[in-house]
Amino acid sequence: MAQLAVENVSVAFPLYHAESRSLKKTVFAAAAGRLGEDSRHRLSVQALRDVSFTLRTGDRLGFIGANGAGKTTLLRTMAGIYEPVAGRITIDGAVTALLDPGQGMNMELTGNENIRLRALFNGYSEARIRQLQEDVASFAGLDQFLALPVRTYSSGMVVRLGFAMATAISPQILLMDEWLLAGDASFLDKARHRLESMVRGAEILVLSSHRPDILLQWCNRLIWLENGEVRADGTPEEVLRAYLPPEQFDHAWDAARKHA
């Protein structure tokens, strides 16, 4: 049984050149109400403030909020990329964090070499590695480009490779930012069933997205973040009705029902 507990977590980023008058003016305009001092008395931006929730097997949690609300920061903190300045995160289970299309890839290596590297990291046997390579190659549709360094790929090609590798391995606790929902329409249509299968297979899902229809389909709980704090926590329908204008909610509700 997987479990994830976030207890009174706060995250702050110090501003190392905050004495500059022009910087101060810019920061105060952009981060009004979110400035404070850290333990060394440095001016800092409070990215998250006193966030708490607990998840168990079967939970599907979504984050919503405007850009800069703290959604990605919270995901990165749960993944161990950022260290809280207060509170703690307790995890029981293996975490798979899909927060960046190029995450875990070496841009100097070829696509095929990156697939093999990912497989070795997961302790796969040679037979399983070949199976993974075939699966990723077939799904990504990059053909001869897999023999070229990833640095030569377009951004769309990096997303295709990253998506194919990310969704080829079954997670226990899945932390996912919305880059997985990016890409051209034809690719998204092809990717939907594969991604939905991965989401169903995870014991716990935590997803950040601006797509209310996806949140309605995949989540059984939503947290609305605003200025680094929890503004609302409840069912997707309850929270989205409060967050969205009525016409936008109705559109999202109809779109979610079509794909149900």
DASUL-V428588 format. One line per field, one symbol per residue. ss: DSSP state (H for helix, E for strand, C for the rest). A space follows every 10 residues. Layout:
BEGIN
ss = ???
END
This chain:
BEGIN
ss = CCEEEEEEEE EEEECCCCCC HHHHHHHHHH CCCCEEECCC CCEEEEEEEE EEEEEECCCE EEEECCCCCC HHHHHHHHCC CCCCCEEEEE EECCEEEECC CCCCCCCCCE HHHHHHHHHH HCCCCHHHHH HHHHHHHHHH CCHHHHHCEH HHCCHHHHHH HHHHHHCCCC CCEEEECHHH HCCCHHHHHH HHHHHHHHHH HCCEEEEECC CHHHHHHHCC EEEEEECCEE EEEECHHHHH HHHCCHHHHH HHHHHHHHCC
END
